[in-house]
Each structure stands twice: as C-alpha cells, then as structure tokens.
C-alpha cells in the first residue's frame, strides 16, 4: 500500500458534517425570474425600492433537495422556516 492510498483511505472514513437548510438575504438582480414560495408571485427587480429576497437551500436527511425563493417580508410571515437569513 502506498502513502497516497493510505491517505485516501483515511480521508474516505471521515464523515462530513451533515448539511442543514439555511437562508440568505440577497438583493434582487435585474432579470430575476424567481417565484416566491409563499405568495407565488414573481420576485421583481425595482431600482427604486431596493427590495430584498431570501434564498433558502433546503436539505432533507443531509441531502440537498431544492432552492426556495421568498420576498423578504413573505419569509418573515412564514416564521423564517430555515432560520435567520444572513
């Protein structure tokens, strides 16, 4: 067994940290075509309002399932299901 094989084998045994759902607060970019998971309306860019959106990566059993988009107010209305948006 070579040193390279031993290193690879040891690395394969270490289990990664489980992935959990999380949310991020982001500005809305021009041309955005996302739909809010709560109100089902399009999340629209507006230069005047500087609105914000929340994007959540959703994991189930440590595996990525989907991305959900919310208007910032809609995310607060549903009780921040994926934690405080950072």
N, C-alpha and C positions, 0 to 999 in steps of 0.2 A: 504494500500500500504506500503510495507516495504522499508527500506532505500536502500536496494540492487536494488529493482525495480525502485525506483526514480532515482538512479544514472544511471542505464542502459538506462532509457527513456531519460534522459538529454543527454547522450552520443550519442544516436541514432539521435538526432535532429541536432547536429553539422555536417555540411557538410565538407568533406575532401577537401584539396587543390587539384585543378584539376591537373592531371598528364600531363606532356608535354614531347614530344620527346627530347631525349638527346643523346649525343655521348661520348664515352670513348676511349682513346688511350691506347692500350694494346700491350704487347709483343706477339709474335706468339708462341704458345706452340707446342712441338713435338706432332705429331699425329693429328694436327688440320685438319679438313675436311671441313672448311667453304669455300664458293664460294663468290667472290667479286660481289656486287650488280651492279657495274658499268661495269667492263670488263668481267665478267662471268668466270674468271679464278680462279683456286683454290688458296687459300691463304696458301702458303707453309712455313714451318719452315726451317730455314737455320741457323746453328750455326755461320757461318762465317759472314753473312751480318747483323744479328741482326735487321731484318726488323720489322716494326710495322704494326698493323692493327687497324682499327677503328670499334668499335661495337656500333651500334645505337639501342636503344629501341624506337620503333615507336608507338606513341599513336594517336588515332583519336577520337575526342569528349570525351577525358578523359579516354578512354579505350585502354588497350594495344592491339596492332594488330599483331606485329611481331618484329623480330630482324633482322637487316641488317648488313652485314659484308662488309668492304671495305679494300683494300690496303690503307695505309696512303696517298700515292700520288693520288690514284683514288678519295679518299674523298675530297681532296683539289681541284682536277679537276672538280668535280661536284658542287663546290661552297659551301661546308660544309652545306648541307641542314638541318642538325639537330644541328647547332651551332658549336662553337669551341669544339673540342674533349678535354676532361680533363683527 
